[in-house]
Amino acid sequence: MKGELIDDYVVVKDQTDGNRLYGKGNYGYPRRGGGVDLDLLEANLLVEIGKLEVFDGDRKLSFEDLFMLSSTMIEDFDILYITYRDIRLGRGLVVKQETGNYDLSVFGAGKRQTNSRPAYMLRAVSERSVLDASESLEGTKETNDRRKNLLYGVVDEEGDVTYYKLHVKDPAGKVFPTDIKGSAEGVLLSDRVFVFDQDQCNFLREYGFFGKMINGAYQLSLAEACYLIGKGRLTVRDIDAKEYDYDDLFDYAAAQQDEFENRLKVYTDLRERGLVVKAGFKYGTHFRVYQDDPDDCHARFLVHAVPYEITKMWPDISRTVRLSGGVKKEILFAMVKGNSVQYLEFEWYKPGLVPGK
């Protein structure tokens, strides 16, 4: 079939061809009086697979001609086209070009543009691009409000596309500090607090699974110690018997650990949600988080505390998400803005595998 290039779209005027493209192939947008308008993504794909010939005046455009021309009209057209092609041909989903904050709208498996609405709003990016986490959080909220999902299609140097589905999460657990009486006394050494009295160690465990027994001594992280001082359940002295109040220990910890203020805000927020929070270093994150007794369940979440305005390179995101998937945990970026914390999950995803999803 024949198409004519007009500005930044291609017109197929023949009514029969237009009906076939739109009604059966889910390509294009119907024209009044018959035929369809094709965006440049659709036109390039149809030329590539041999279903369309595009003319610019009297000159027939090869796929290379049309692709290069499209690249001068649309920023990062190569990234956009690779993603579009992967979803349309590789996954068999209907996908349409978008404007504004999103690049593509994607329909669920088995869905068509004639009888449904898009399930996803997608942003196509290069692996070398920078992710603005706050923009992603707000975009996730916006798409959720529209009853859609936000997807990122990340294109690597070989043209393979990896997809990430984003969720705003509201983690919650079952472990809240009990009303039992008691407190503990700890000694500050280096970057942790030690409690030696056995009864006090038992209290800390019963109070909410705080700390860990290692080599005959009970150890608390600096975040745990600050939290417990704030609750009036712990006093801390250094080896010279100097007592540290909450502010003293906070200042000490902030000098020991990068971004301690954000870490403590996230730790506190998670604890107030009934979650048990432990170190996440071995997983490459700040915290591993349990919804119940850590002796009876596995950690559900891996949580990384970050400023709301943070930017990240996609390879960093990819490594973190792959690791969390390998250990069957959910990776949450805890985004700190003032005194509030919001949680954003990145899920490695294969669109089209689940009908309607």
Buried (B, 14 or more C-beta within 10 A) or exposed (E): BBBBBEEEBBBBBBBEBBBBBBEEBBBBBBBEEBBBBBBBBBBBBBBBEEBBBBEBEEEEBEBEBBBEBBBEEBEBBBBBBBBBBBBBEEBEBBBBBBEEEBBBBBBBBEBEBEEEEBBBBBBBBBBEBEBBBBEBBBBBBBBBEEEBBBBBBBBBEEEEBBBBBBBBBEBEBEBEBEEEEEBBBBBBEEEBBBBEEEEBBEBBBEBBBBBBEEEEBBBBBBBBBBBBBBBEBBBBBBEEEEEBEBEBBBEBBBEEBEBBBBBBBBBBBBBEBBBBBBBBEEBEBBBBBBBBEBEEEEBBBBBBBBBBEBEBEBEEBBEBBEBBEEEEBBBBBBBBEEEEBBBBBBBBBEBBEEEEB
